[in-house]
Amino acid sequence: KTADDAVLRTDFRDKRRYRGRAGYRHSLFSVSFTAQETKLENDQQGIGWNMKTQSFSGRLEVTPIKVLSLFGGAALYDGESDIFIRRPVDYGIETSHNKEKGKSYDGGLAVAVDRFRFDGSFSTYKNEGNFPLKLDRIRVRAEVDLFQGWGIAGEVSRDKYREENLTGADYTSNRYGVFLRY
């Protein structure tokens, strides 16, 4: 074996990635777009793994006044993969096909006045395909500068995760934190 051989079935022997970005910044707003495609392949005998993912995203940030910033974004994800698997009944080989399609949205705001900062955000991600799921996130953070680089912050976040096919994997989590910054 050489270092060029795949060790695990999902190790790739060939990878191609293409990415394009564009953006524009103005004193009141900025906008950006990103497109990406990734292809992975392992053509070893008995593995036959191929994967392709594509994503497209856009983001807008608006600063109407110096102390306030608003942002929002959206993204589309598309993924597809094939790999040979062995049937446990007769040990025959067949192709396992996986296809996913996701959408995400996020937004929020930030306010900064003198020594005080506040920001809040939300995001949601929904995936359709072989593994349908939904993840919603909310986050709030407040921070104050104390003196010479020191500050204190409080943060609260909540995640809610749901799977359509496996409801036992659903969860809601809350996180609370107080942080000292230097």
N, C-alpha and C positions, 0 to 999 in steps of 0.2 A: 504494500500500500504506500501511496505517496501522499503528500499534503494536499494534492489536488483532488483526491478521492473524497466523496461525501461520507460522513460517518453515520449520520442519522438520515432517515428517509426524507425529512423535510430540509436537509441541507441542500443548497443550490450549487450547481456547477457553472451556471451562466446567469448573469444578472444584467439587466439593462434598465436604466432609469432616465426619464426625460422630464424636465421641469421648466416651466416658464413663469415669470413673474412680471407684473406691470403695476405701476403705482403713480399717484400724483399727489403732491402736497401743496396746500395753500395755507395762508395764515388762519383761515377759519375752519378748514376741513382737510382730511386726507382720505384717499380711497386707494384700495389695492385689490389685485386679483392674482390668484395662483392656480395653475393647472399642472398636474403631475400624473405620470404613468410609470408603473414599475412592472417589469416582467422577470420572473424567476423560473428556472428550469433545472431539473435533474433527470437526465435521460438514461440513467443507468438501467441495466437489465433488471426487470422485476419491480422498478420503482415508478418510472414514468410520471413524475410530478411536474406539473405546469401551473403557474399562478400568474394572474394579471390583476393589477389594481389601478384604478383611476380615481382622481379626486379633483374637484373644482371648487374654489372658495373665493369669497369676496368679503371685504371689510370696509366699513365707513366709520370715521371718527370725526365728530363735529365739536368745535370749541367756540361757542357763540360769545362767551366772555372769558376773561383770563382765569377765573376761579372754577369754571365749570367745563367738564368734558363729557360727551356722550358718545357711546360706540355701539355698533351692531354688526353682526356678520352672519353669513350663511355658507353652508358647504354641502356638496353632494359627494358621496363615496360609492364606488362600484367595484366589487371584487368577485373573481371567479377562479376556481382551482379544480384540478383533476389529479388524482393519484390512484395507482393500482392498489387494491386491497384484496385480502384473501377471505373468501366466504367461510365462516366457521362450520357450516353444515357439511360441505363436500371438499373443502380446501381448494376450490377453484378460484381463479383470479378474475376480478371484474374492476371496472373503473368507478371510483367514488367521485361524484361531482358536487361541488359546493358553490353556491352563488349567494352573494350578499349585496344589499342596496341600502345605503344609509343617507340620512339627512340630518344636519345639525343647524341650530340657530342659537345665537347668543346676543346678549346686549347688556348694557350697564351704564353707570355714570360715576363720575369722580368729582368731588368738590374739595378744593384746597384753599383755605383762608388762613393767612399768617402761619401759626404753628400747628394748625389743625387740618387733618385730612380725613375724608370719608369716601369710601367707594362701595358700591354694591353691584352685583352682577347676577345674571341667570344664564343658564344654558340648557338646551334640550337636545338629545340625540335619539333618533329612532332608526332602527335597522329592520329591514324586511328581507326575507330570504330563508335560508335553512335554519338560522338562529335568530328569530325575531325578538327584539328587546327594545326597551325604552329606558333612558337615563335622564333624569331632571336634576339640575343642580342650582342652588341659590347660595350666594355668599355675600356677607356684609362685613366690612372692616372699618374701624375708626382708629386714628392714630394721632398722637400729639407729641411734638418735639418738646423735651424738657429743658436741656441745656447742652451746649457744646457737643453735638453729635449724638446725645442720648435721647431716647424716645420710648414711649410705651404705646402698645397697640392692643386692641381687643378684636377678636374675630369670631364670627359664628357662620357655620355653613351646614347645609342640609343636602343630602343626596337621596334620591329615591330611584331604585333600580327595579325593573320588572321584566320578566321573561314570559313570553307567551306559551312556550312549550314545557317549561319546567318551573312552575310557580313556587316550588320549594326554594328556588334560588333568589326569589324576590327579597329585597331588603330596603330599609330606610335607615340612614345613619345621620347623626348629628355630631358636629364637632364644635367645641368651644375652646378658645385659647386666649391667653393673655401673654404678651410677648414684650420683652425688654430689648430694645435695639441700641446698638452702639456702632 
